[in-house]
């Protein structure tokens, strides 16, 4: 489970900003970890802010962090590391981007991070602590550009390949996993499998749900999931076509996909198309099959989301989505959040983190579950929790209150600074100048 994530010098983030799933005192909707270090973590968090404030960049920062780790072991010495620093300040423009994540997995607390530029890993570190009372954080490895690599004694056997097989642009954790270093494998596994930042929903994720619908039990779960968010359907039918990868088959399946008859994907070097239909009941009680492509955009997105949600709840994933309910109703989002709150449904430690503009949702959540992103006068994103707004005695946020109304009233900031009258006035003045020039 995710505990904290810090980002520094990445896109709109300049100074270090930390997002935390550690609850405030008295929080009621938590996963209990039953230890002295991080006894509880939140199940759900939502991130709000104006357009362009940096909400998406926080999600992208997690995706970037994971992408660099996944790809690192395969890099050649001449390959560039993806690098996207904060460009509005010359100090940061050529400085390393820095990331750190703390998480709980296999009864241990892990803390991993790195800093990179386009050509080099500047720092990298990994710590672990057992959940037992009195246990200490162990330093498994640390590297910098100016000092020899520190390795825990149990990793000494890998020193040789550090000197002979690693490029300056590669991450040590990725290389150790590739070399089957059992001590660090749990950390790598959580970071690449259990951490699920997906960005925005799109039709590409429909194939995930479609694959689930090929098995009767999973199909029933998908149908019930969609019915729970008020989609009226009886069942789902999926036809699948798998072909060998070839230019000819690629052309055929691409043309088929463009005609909106199904979803198209490449899985394990196979070309896969799913033709998806919803089975509805007519007024005469007959089954009527309607292609998913003919359903509303909101319904299509909820179908794409259903398989991802079921995976998250089944495997205990940390599921992170940008603009979660961009195309569907608030009530559907409320139901999705309730799945993660539920002790009966969420039995494996799944977490949901999402960005949104839907302020109605804020009122069903607690103050420590709500995060805001705003930009300072220099264009850098700042991240803060509503729980940070002082004590109740000082006028701070209560655990439960009308957060949506107070947010829209400007109580917490992070609102768009909109001047429609000024914008229209400027537009008219521009038009008048053009008319004068023409005359």
N, C-alpha and C positions, 0 to 999 in steps of 0.2 A: 504494500500500500504506500502511496505517495505521502510523504510528510512535508517536505519543503522543496521548492525549486527556486534557484537564484539565477538571474541573468544580468550581464553587464556588457555594455558596448555591443548591442545587437539591434540593428535597425533603429527604431525610435527610442530604445532604451540606452541611456548613456551611463549614469551612475548605477551601481548595483541595486537591483530591486528584487525583493523576495516575496514569493507567493507561498502561503502556508496552509496546510490542512490540519493544523493543531487547533483544537477548539478552545474557546474561552471557558472560564470556570462556569459550570452549571449547564453546559450544552447538553441537550437531551438526545440528539439524533447522531449517534457516534458509533464507530466500531471500537470495541474495547480490546486493547492489546495486552492488558494485565501485566504491566511492568512498571518500573520506577522511572524510566527515562522519557518515554512517550506513551503514557497509559491509554490515551484515546486519540483517535483521528476522526475527522469529519467524513461523512458519507457523500455529501453533496456540497459543491460551491458554485456560485454564479458570478460572472464578471461583467460589469456594466461600464459604459463610458460613451462619449460622443463618437461619431464617425471620425476616423483618423486619429483617435486618442492613443491607440496602441494595443487595444484588446486582442486583435488578431495576431499582432506581433508576439504576444505572450504565448499563444498557442503555437505559432510558427517557431518560436524559440525552442519549445519542447520537441517539435518535429525535427528541427535542424539538429539539435543535440543528439537525437536518436539516429538520424540519417548519417551524421559524421561517424558515429560509433559503428553502425552497420557496415559502412563502406570502407572504413579505414584500413583493414587488413589487406585489402586488394589493391591499394594505391601503389603505383609505381613512383619512383623518386621524382619524376618530372610532372606528375599529376598535381593539380591544384586542389587544395582543401576549399570547400565552399566557405566563403567569407563575406559577411554582410554587416560591416560596422556602422556605428552612428556617424553620419557624415556632416551633421550641422555644427560640429565642434572639431577644430583641427587637432586637438589633443587626442581625440578618440579615432580620428579618421584612419590612422595607420597603427593603432594599438591593437593588441589581441582582444578578441571576444572571449568572454569568460562565463562559464556555466558550472553550477554545482547542484546536485540533487541528493536528497536524503530519503530513504525508503526502508520499509520493513518487509522482509521476505525470508521464509524458512527460519523463523524464530530468531532472526538477527537483524540488527540495524546497520544499514550500509550508507556510506557517504562517499560519493564519487564526483569528480569534476575535472575539467580541463580548460585551458585557454589556447586559442589558435589564431593564426593569421592564414593567409592564402597559401603559404609555403611551408609552414612549420608549426608543430605542437610546442608551445612555450612552457606549459606546465601540465602536469597530470597527477592525480592523487586518488587513492582508494583506502578507505578506513572501514572497519567492521567492528561491531560490538554485539556480544551475545545478550539476550534478553534477561539473563539471570541477574538478580540483585548483586551489586558490588562488582560486576564485570567492568573491565576497562576497554576503551576503544583501542583496537589494534591497528597499527599502521602497516598496511600490506605492501604498498609501494608509493614512491613519490619520485617524480622526475622534473627537472628544470633544465633550461638550456645551458646554465652556467655551472651545474654541479653534477657529480656522478649520480646515477640512478640508485635510489635506496630500494632494496627488496627485503621483504620479510624472509627469515631463514628458510621457511618452507618453500620459497620460490627461487632459492639460489641456483637450482639446477637450470633455470632459464636465462641466466646471465649471459651465456655464450651467444644465444641468438639475438640478445639485445645489442650486442656489439657487431654481429655479423649479418643479421637478417632484417633489421628494422631500419626504415627510412625516417628522416626527421619529420615527415608529414603524417606518420602513422601513430595511432593510439596504442599504448601498451596493453590496455585491457582487451582490445580487439585481437591483438596478436597472441596474448596469453590464452584467450578462449580458443583461438585457432590451433594452439599447441596443446589443447586439452589439459590446461592447468586447473585441476579440480577445485582448488581453493577459491578461485574467482568466478567459476562458472555460474553459481547462483546469481551473482550480481549482473553478469552479462545477460543471463536469461531473463531476469525481470526487466531490464532496460529495453530489450528488443522484443519481448513478447507481452509482458504484463502491462507495460506502459503503452497506451493506445491513443496518441494524438492524431486525429484524422482530418483536421481542418474542417472545411465546409462539406456538407452532404452534397453528393451529386449522383447522377445515374450510374456511375461506375460501381457504387456499392450495392446496387440491386443484385448483382451476381452473387454476392455473399449470401443474401437472404434466399435467392433462388436455389442455390446449392442445398441449403437447409430444407427447402420444400420438397426435395427429391426423396426425403426419408419421412415416412408417415408420422412418427412421433414428433419430429422437429417441425413438420408442416403444421401439425395441430397447434404447437406452441406459437408459431408465427401467426396463425389465424386468430388465436385467442388474444395475442398481443395487440393485433390490429383492431379486433372487436372492442378491446378495453379502451381504445382511444376513439371510439364512436365511428369506426368504419364499418359500414353495413355490407358484410359479405358472408357467404356460407362456407366457401373453401377456396383453395388456390390450386391451379393446374400449371405445371411447368414441363415443357418439352425441351430437352437438351440435345445439342449437336456438338460433338467433339471431333476435331479433325487434326491431322498432322500439320505442323507449321510448314507452309510453303508459300511462295509468292502468289501462286494461283488461288490457293485456298484462302489466303489473307484477303485478296481482292474480292472474292465472292462473299466472304463473311462481313467484310467492311461494307460492301454495297447493301447487304441484307440489313445490317445494323442501321445504316443511314436511312433506310426506308421505315425505321421505327417499328419493326416487327419483333424486336427482342433486344436483350442486352448482349454486349460483345466484350470478351475479355481474353487474355492470354494467361493460361495457368499451366505451370510445369511443361512449357514448350508445346502446349496444345492450344489450338484455337477453339474457343468455346462460345456458343450462342445459346441463350436461354429465351424461349418464348413463354411469356408469363401471362396468365389470364386469371382474373378474379371471377369466381362463380357467385352470382347473385340470384336471388329468388324473385321471380316475376309476380305480378299481381295475381296471376292464375296459379301460383305455387309451383311453377316450373323453374328448373335451373337455366340460367342465362349466363353465357360466358362472354366476358368483356376484356379485351386486351388491356394490360396495364398501361400501355401508351395512350389509351383513351380516357384513363382516369385523371383526376385533377393533379396538378403539380404537388400539392400538399400530400395527397394520398401516395403518389409515387415516392416522395421523400420519406414518408413514414414507413413504406415497404422497405426501402433501402436501410432505414434505421433499425427496423425490427430485428434483423439478423445480427447486427452489431450489438444491440442491447442484450439479446439472448446470450451471445458469446461473453459479453462483459459480466453478466450475472452468473453464468455457469462457471467461468474460470476465475472470477475475482479480479477482473482487470481494472485498471485506472483508465477510464474512458473520457477523452477530452474532445469536445466538439466546438467549433466556431459557428456562431449564429445558429444555434440548435433549432429554433422554431421559426425560421425565416418565412416559411410558406404554410405553416399549419396553425391551428387554433390554440389559444392559451390553455384551454382545458386539456388538450392532448399533452401539452408540455407538463401540466400539473400531474397528470397520470403517470408520465414517464418518471418524474421526480419521485413520486410516491413509491414506485417500484424499488428505487434505491434506498428510500427511507425504511421500507418494510423489513422487519426482522425475519418474517416468514419467507419472503422472496429472496432477499439479499443475504444469503447465508455464507457466502464465500469471500466476503470482504471487498466487494466491488465498490468503486467510487465513480461519481459523475461530476465532471467539471465542464462548464459551458459558458460561452459568452452570449449575450442577448441584449435586445433593446426593449423587451417586453417587461415593463415595470409592474404589471399586475402580478407577476410571479414573485416579486420581492416580498409581498405581504404574507406569503406562506412560508417564508424562510426566516432563519434567525440571523442576528447581526454578524456573527462570525462566519457565516456562510456566504456573505455578500461582499464582493470586492469591487473597487472602482479604479479605473485608469483615467488619468488626466494628464495634460501636457503643461509644463511650466512655460515661463516667458521665453525660454531658449529653445522650445520645441522638443524637449526631452520628456518621455513618458514617465509618470510617477504612479506607483501602485500602492494602494492602501485599502484596508478593511474598514467597514463601517464600525466594527468593534474598536477601531483605533480612535474613535471620536470621544475621547475623554470618558469620565465617569458619569453616571446618571445624575449625580448631585451637581455636576458642572454643566449639565445640559446635553450630555452624550446620549448615544442611542441605547434604548432599552433592548432586552433580549427579543421581545416581540412588540412591534408597533407598525404603523402604516409606513413602511420604508419606501414604498413606491411613491406615495404622495409627497413625502418629505424630500425624496430625491428630485422629483420634478419641480418642487418648490425651490430647489437650489440649496437645500440644507447641507448637502455633502459635497457640492461641487461636481466636477466631471460631467457637466452638461455642455452641449454645443452652444457656442456664442453666435446666435443667429440674429441678423438685423435685416429682415425682409424689406422694410421701407427704404433703408439705405441702399440695398442692392438694386431695388427698382429705380430709385432716384439716380444712381450711378449709370444704370442702363439707359435711362432717358437722356441724361446729359451726353453720353457717348453718341447716341443716335442724333441728337441735335448738332453735335460737332460735325458728324459725317454729312448731315444735310447741308450745313453751312459750307463745307468744303466743296460739295457738289454744285452749289449755287454760285 
